[in-house]
Amino acid sequence: MLKRIIVCLLTVSVLGLAAGCGMDFLGDSASRAFPEDGRYIVVAEGAGDGWVEVDVAVGGTIHWGDSFEPESFVNVSRGGTYGHYYERPGVYVIQLLTGDLPLDMTYVAVKHVAGHLELIRVDGSTVVVEWFGCGGLNEYYWIIWGDTNMTTVAHNEDRTWTTQREHTYAEPGTYEIGIRGDINGGDAYRAAFSVTIH
């Protein structure tokens, strides 16, 4: 699987304040009846935690619909699977454009998001991460360190924030770090990256 490189941006949505993270080309499209079924863009993976993948049949420009800023548009040279991370709940129209004209469109309903986690540095057995959260009422999050430990990053109001957390591992090994959220009583987990401790 190709490495997903995240480039975050804060933008203004037609539905309110939003933050979006674009992703690189993820691979060739899954087997779909392009364009015989009349569709040039379809949602390949849903938005249970804000992550969306779309399959496109041809090259063009994908507009993710979370702003009208240039960063919300990504030029693609060929058909394939492309991903995007929405950091605010909402309903977003995703368009495939050729030139300035829409070739096809679809939409995705983002019910909740699981935040965004980035690796800052590894110092020996200590890992430092940065957490960016967009939250609402009754949403609580934990950083899962992969060694049975976790750190709480919780909130109960509608706001966004950035904070750094660190964790020291007791044993060498490779650990998957992710975010677990309790969103209005529903559970969601999103793996962010892995680290190797020597």
Secondary structure, DSSP 8 states (H G I E B T S, - for coil): ------EEEEEEETTEEEEEEEEEEEES--S--TTTTS-SEEEEE--SSSEEEEEESS-EEEE-SS-SSGGGEEEESSSEEEEEEESS-EEEEEEEEETTEEEEEEEEEE-----EEEEEEEETTEEEEEEEEEE-TTEEEEEE-SSS-EEEEEE-SSEEEEEEEEEE-SS-EEEEEEEEEEETTEEEEEEEEEEEE-
